[in-house]
Each structure stands twice: as C-alpha cells, then as structure tokens.
C-alpha cells in the first residue's frame, strides 16, 4: 500500500528500513532519509510512525539483551553520553 504519495513510498519500503538490524531509523524523518527522500507535505508521517511501531512492536515487547535493536539503542546512548562529556571537558578547558 502506498503510504506517501509525494515520494511514492509503500508500507513495505518503511518496514524494510525499520527491520534493519543496525542503523534503523527512530523517526519518520529518518525513514525518509534512509529511503533517499524527504518529507514533502507531511501527511504520511503519522502513518509511517504507526508502521514503525507495528514493525518493532513485538521486538519492543519481547526485547532482551540479544535483540539487535536494543543493543544499537544502548550504543547510541553510550555514544551520546561520551560526546556530551567530551564537549563539556573542552568547554571547561
């Protein structure tokens, strides 16, 4: 089914991007980027978010240490914390 008529994106396109084990998008804007386009009118953003929630729903409910999505999220948080500390130290110096 076409979910974005401006960029001609299907629900399958969105699900395939969200299902990647690493580097998966967390927002509708990131989905557009992964698919090589950008939001035009924005009417599909809510539907894209719903598809993302559905695609990751079972993963989120049953997430464990072995889930590639949870591992990737933990790495992103650690990286963000590290970058914040480095910036704070640079500012203090």
N, C-alpha and C positions, 0 to 999 in steps of 0.2 A: 504494500500500500504506500502511496506517495504521502509523506508527512510534511514535506516542504516543497511547495510548488515553485517558489522562486529559484531554488537551487536544484530542483528535481531530486530530492533525497527520499529514499524509501526507509521503511522501518527496518528492513534487512541491513541497509547501509549503517544505520545507527547501532543496531545490535552487534554487527561485526566489529565496529570500532570499540564499543564498550566491552566486548568479550575478550579483548586482547589481554594476555597475562601481565604485560608490563606497559607502562606509559598510557594507560587508559584514561580517557577524559573524565573529569568530575563535574563539568558544567556543560550546558548546551553550547555555549560559545566555543569551548574546547572541542566539542564534537564537530562543529563547523570547520574549525581549523584542521582537525585530523582528516577531514574529508576534502580539504583543499578549497574551501569556500568560506563565506562569512554570512552572518545574518543580514537579511535584506529588510523584510517588513516585521519580522519577529513573531508573527502569529503562531509559528510552529514550535517555539521554544518550550512552551508548556507540554506539548505532545512529546517532544524529544526528551524532556526531563522524565515524563511518565514512562517512556520506553526504557530509559536508563534505569529507573527504579525497578521496573519489571525484570529487566535482564539481570540485574545484580541482586534482586530480591532474595532468591534462595541462597546466594553467596553471603549476603549480609546477615541473614537469619542464622545460617549454619557456619559462620566464619570461624576459622580456627587458625592456629599458627601455620598450618600448611597451605593456607589459601594465598595464592599469588597476589590477590588484590589487597589483602590486609598487610602482607609483607611490604608491598610497594608503598602503601599509605604510611607505614611506620618509618620507612626510609625517607619519605618526603618530610615527615615531621622532624626527624633527626637532622636532616639537611637544613631545614628552615631554622631550627634552633641553633645549629652551628653557624650558619650565615649571620644570624642576629647577634650572636656573641662576638663574632669577628668584627662586625660593623661597630658594635659598642666599644670594643677594645680600641679600634682605630680612632674613633671619635675621642675617647678618653686620652689617647696618646697625643 
